[in-house]
Amino acid sequence: MPGLMDAAPRFKDVDIGGTTVRVFGLSAMGIAQLMQRFPEVKAMLAGREVKLTAERMVTLVPEAAAAAIAAGCGEPGDEKHEAHAATLALDDQMTLLLAIMECTAPGGPDPLFDKADRLADGLGLPGVESAATGKAPATKSSRPSRPS
């Protein structure tokens, strides 16, 4: 009977300028590392208002995108891969990021967050929104909608 070690990471091959690039879904550890490195992005994804200067925004978004692309290409935290990802055309960067997102959450973000909430509930922990925002959850029926 197949076991965990037989399960292959989810991947997708993407054409970037005539070169096939294999991207993978990000693991919980990979996402946690990105969120630790880019706390402003974490706050924005949690729906919190983040006050960034124009100067910080101009550096944050490209740095975070390059880091996510390198991680999704199997090279998390690798400076050379991040530097190369930063040189790609915006369209190619977006193509790679979309493919990484599709591999990370094939059903989209809502089913992924629902699974996280169910797991948290089962462990007696705060759900995704309350953990991200620091607010206590009201009830399941009055849970705020997630940003799209």
N, C-alpha and C positions, 0 to 999 in steps of 0.2 A: 504494500500500500504506500502511495506517495506521502511524503512528509514535508515539513516546513522547508528543509533544504532543497526540495525539488521545485519549490515555487520561485519563479524567476521574477526579478523586478519588472514592473510595468515600464514599457518604453515605446517610443515612437521615432521613426526615421523621418527627418525633415530635410528638404532640399534648401540649401542656402548657397545661392550663386553657383549652382552646378555641383556642389559638394554635399554629400549626404552626411548629416550630423545626427547622431543618435542621442535623444534626450530621455531622461528618466523622471519619474515622479519623485517629489521630495518626501522624505520620511519625516516623522515627528521630530527626530533629532536635527535633521537638516533645517526644518522650519524654525525650530527653537534657536538654533545657532544664528540664523538670519535675523530673527526678531531681537536677539540679545545684541547683535552687532548694530542693528538699525532700530533703536527704540521708537523713533519718530514714526517709522513705517508701521510698527506694531500698534501704536496709538491711533494712527489714521485708519488702519484696518478694523480697529475696535470701535470706530465711529466717534472717537473723541476729537475735539477740536485741537489742532496742533498749530501753534503760532511759529511759523518759520519765516526767516528773512528770505528775500529773493535770492540772496547769495547762497544760503544754506540749501534752498530748494534746488538750485541749479547744480549743486554737487551731490546732494542726497539721492535724488531720483536716478541719475546715471550710475552712481556707485552701487546702489541697491539692485538695480536691474542687472548690472554686470555680475554682481555676486550671485544673484539668483540664477542667471544663465550658467555660470561656471558650476554651481551646485547641481543644477539640472542636467548638466553634461557629464556628471560624475566626478567633478573636480572641486568639491566644496572648499572654499578658503584658499585656493591656489592662486597666488598673485599673477602668474603668467596667464592663466586662463581668464581671470577677471580682466586683466589689461587688454587681452585680445577681444574679449566680448565687448569691451567698451569702444573698440574701434569699428565694430560692425555698423552698418547702416541701420537707422531706426526701424525701418520696415523689417529687416532681418532679425533685429532684437525682439520686436513684437511677435514675429512668427515663432521664434524660439520660446519666448515666455508663454505664449498661448499653448504651445505643444506641451510644455512642462506642466502648466496648469491642468491640461486635459489628462495627463498621466497621473498627476497628484490627486485629482478629484474628478474622475471620469463622469460622474453624475452631476457635476457642478458643486458649488460651495454649500448650498442648503442641505443636501443629503449628508455631506461630510460633517457639517456642524450639528446636524440632528444626531448622528452617530456619536459625536463627541459629547453632546448633552446627555444621551442615554448612558454612555459609559460613566460620565461624571455622576449622574444620578445613582447608578448602581454602586458606585464607590462612596457615595455620600459627600461628594465634592461639589463646589459651585459649577454651574454650567459655563458654556463658552462665553456668553455675554458678560456674566457676572465676574468671571475670572479675568476677562480682558478689561473691563471697566472698573472693577473693584467695588461694584454695587451688588448688594444682595439681590438674588432673584426674587421676584414677587411670587408668582405661581406659574405653572406651565401654561395655563390658559391666557395669562396676561403677559407672556414673554414678548419683549419688543421684537419687531421685525428686524432682520439683518439688512445692512446696507447692500445694495446690489452692485 
